[in-house]
Amino acid sequence: MLQLIKFNPRIWFLLGFGSCFLILAIAAYFQFVEELEPCPLCISQRIMVLITGIIFLIASIHNPKHCGLKIYSIVGTFTALVGASISIRHLWIQNLPPEKVPECAPSLEYMFENFPLLDTIKLMLNGTGECADILWVFLGVSIPGWTLVAFIGLALLSLLPQWSLVK
């Protein structure tokens, strides 16, 4: 069984990049075709998918050996787990009682134009009232739940190239 997953590390990193690309394509479909506007936490999760995908792409182009492979795996896993933590926060906000949900904030465009950058980033990571809205569900799981599953998969995919070092 272990032999089945002993690909060249470049292949694992390309699979990770392709997965991130697919996740972002699905997010674009929801936004532009289904017209589901992303909340600040959704955008934060997209940014983490993008960063993780860039790390996978650079790693696949670089095709590192021992030390570099460990560094790319650790950094990719870290960024995926940061994204997973944002997804967990999003799920937590979605499951708050209505009276505990934070107030809605102005649009991100407005915040970027009128608020200091650090305040905007803080609002993006803390979430707002619109983050509590559940706009889409599949098999009883909302978008942040599926994004959490994706981030866990990306973290594992980032660690899999380490098996190529095991003899």
C-alpha positions as CSV (number, residue, x, y, z in Angstrom):
1,M,0.0,0.0,0.0
2,L,2.8,2.4,0.9
3,Q,4.3,1.9,-2.5
4,L,1.2,3.3,-4.2
5,I,1.8,6.7,-2.6
6,K,5.6,6.9,-3.1
7,F,5.4,9.3,-6.0
8,N,8.1,11.7,-6.9
9,P,7.6,14.8,-4.6
10,R,7.1,17.0,-7.6
11,I,4.0,15.0,-8.5
12,W,2.6,15.4,-4.9
13,F,3.2,19.2,-5.0
14,L,1.6,19.4,-8.5
15,L,-1.4,17.6,-7.1
16,G,-1.5,20.1,-4.3
17,F,-1.3,23.0,-6.7
18,G,-4.1,21.5,-8.9
19,S,-6.3,20.9,-5.8
20,C,-5.8,24.6,-4.8
21,F,-6.7,25.7,-8.3
22,L,-9.8,23.5,-8.3
23,I,-10.9,24.9,-4.9
24,L,-10.5,28.5,-6.1
25,A,-12.3,27.7,-9.3
26,I,-15.2,26.3,-7.3
27,A,-15.2,29.5,-5.1
28,A,-15.3,31.6,-8.3
29,Y,-18.3,29.5,-9.6
30,F,-20.2,30.1,-6.4
31,Q,-19.5,33.8,-6.5
32,F,-20.0,34.5,-10.2
33,V,-22.5,31.9,-11.4
34,E,-24.5,31.1,-8.2
35,E,-24.1,34.7,-7.1
36,L,-23.2,33.9,-3.5
37,E,-21.2,36.9,-2.2
38,P,-18.2,35.9,-0.1
39,C,-18.0,37.2,3.5
40,P,-14.7,38.4,5.0
41,L,-13.9,34.9,6.4
42,C,-14.6,33.4,3.0
43,I,-12.2,35.8,1.4
44,S,-9.6,35.0,4.1
45,Q,-10.0,31.3,3.4
46,R,-9.5,31.9,-0.3
47,I,-6.3,33.9,0.4
48,M,-5.0,30.9,2.4
49,V,-5.9,28.5,-0.4
50,L,-4.0,30.8,-2.8
51,I,-0.9,31.1,-0.6
52,T,-0.9,27.3,-0.1
53,G,-1.3,26.8,-3.9
54,I,1.6,29.1,-4.6
55,I,3.8,27.2,-2.1
56,F,2.8,23.9,-3.9
57,L,3.6,25.5,-7.3
58,I,7.0,26.8,-6.2
59,A,7.9,23.5,-4.6
60,S,6.9,21.5,-7.8
61,I,9.0,23.9,-10.0
62,H,11.9,23.8,-7.6
63,N,11.7,20.0,-7.1
64,P,13.7,20.1,-3.8
65,K,15.6,17.3,-2.2
66,H,15.8,16.3,1.5
67,C,16.1,19.6,3.4
68,G,14.1,21.7,0.9
69,L,11.5,19.0,0.7
70,K,11.0,19.2,4.5
71,I,10.8,23.0,4.4
72,Y,8.2,23.1,1.6
73,S,6.2,20.4,3.4
74,I,6.2,22.2,6.7
75,V,5.4,25.6,5.2
76,G,2.6,24.1,3.0
77,T,1.2,22.3,6.0
78,F,1.4,25.4,8.2
79,T,-0.5,27.6,5.6
80,A,-3.2,24.9,5.2
81,L,-3.6,24.6,9.0
82,V,-3.9,28.4,9.3
83,G,-6.7,28.2,6.6
84,A,-8.3,25.3,8.6
85,S,-8.3,27.5,11.7
86,I,-10.1,30.3,9.8
87,S,-12.6,27.7,8.6
88,I,-13.2,26.5,12.2
89,R,-13.8,30.1,13.3
90,H,-16.3,30.5,10.4
91,L,-18.1,27.3,11.4
92,W,-18.2,28.6,15.0
93,I,-19.8,31.9,14.0
94,Q,-22.3,30.0,11.8
95,N,-23.3,27.9,14.9
96,L,-23.7,30.8,17.3
97,P,-27.2,31.6,18.6
98,P,-28.7,34.5,16.7
99,E,-28.3,36.9,19.6
100,K,-24.5,36.2,19.9
101,V,-23.7,36.8,16.2
102,P,-21.5,39.8,15.6
103,E,-22.9,42.8,13.8
104,C,-22.6,43.1,10.1
105,A,-19.9,45.4,8.8
106,P,-19.5,47.5,5.8
107,S,-18.4,45.9,2.5
108,L,-14.7,45.0,2.2
109,E,-14.3,47.5,-0.6
110,Y,-15.5,50.3,1.7
111,M,-13.3,49.0,4.6
112,F,-10.2,49.0,2.3
113,E,-10.9,52.5,1.2
114,N,-11.8,54.1,4.6
115,F,-10.3,52.0,7.4
116,P,-6.7,51.5,8.3
117,L,-5.3,48.2,6.8
118,L,-4.7,46.5,10.2
119,D,-8.4,47.2,11.2
120,T,-9.6,45.8,7.9
121,I,-7.5,42.6,8.3
122,K,-8.7,42.2,11.9
123,L,-12.3,42.4,10.7
124,M,-11.6,39.9,7.9
125,L,-10.2,37.4,10.4
126,N,-12.7,37.9,13.2
127,G,-15.7,37.7,10.9
128,T,-18.9,39.8,10.8
129,G,-22.6,39.2,10.9
130,E,-22.8,38.1,7.3
131,C,-20.3,35.3,8.1
132,A,-23.1,33.6,10.1
133,D,-25.3,33.2,7.0
134,I,-25.4,29.7,5.6
135,L,-26.0,30.1,1.9
136,W,-25.3,26.6,0.6
137,V,-25.3,23.1,2.1
138,F,-24.2,19.8,0.7
139,L,-24.7,16.6,2.7
140,G,-25.6,18.7,5.7
141,V,-22.2,20.6,5.6
142,S,-21.9,24.3,4.7
143,I,-19.2,25.8,2.6
144,P,-16.8,26.5,5.5
145,G,-17.2,22.9,6.6
146,W,-16.2,21.7,3.1
147,T,-13.4,24.2,3.1
148,L,-12.1,22.8,6.4
149,V,-12.1,19.3,4.9
150,A,-10.2,20.7,1.9
151,F,-7.6,22.4,4.2
152,I,-7.0,19.2,6.1
153,G,-6.6,17.4,2.8
154,L,-4.1,20.0,1.6
155,A,-2.1,19.7,4.9
156,L,-1.9,15.9,4.4
157,L,-1.0,16.4,0.8
158,S,1.8,18.7,1.8
159,L,3.2,16.0,4.2
160,L,2.9,13.1,1.7
161,P,6.2,14.0,-0.2
162,Q,8.0,13.0,3.0
163,W,7.2,9.4,2.2
164,S,9.5,9.6,-0.9
165,L,12.4,10.0,1.6
166,V,11.5,6.8,3.4
167,K,13.3,3.8,2.0
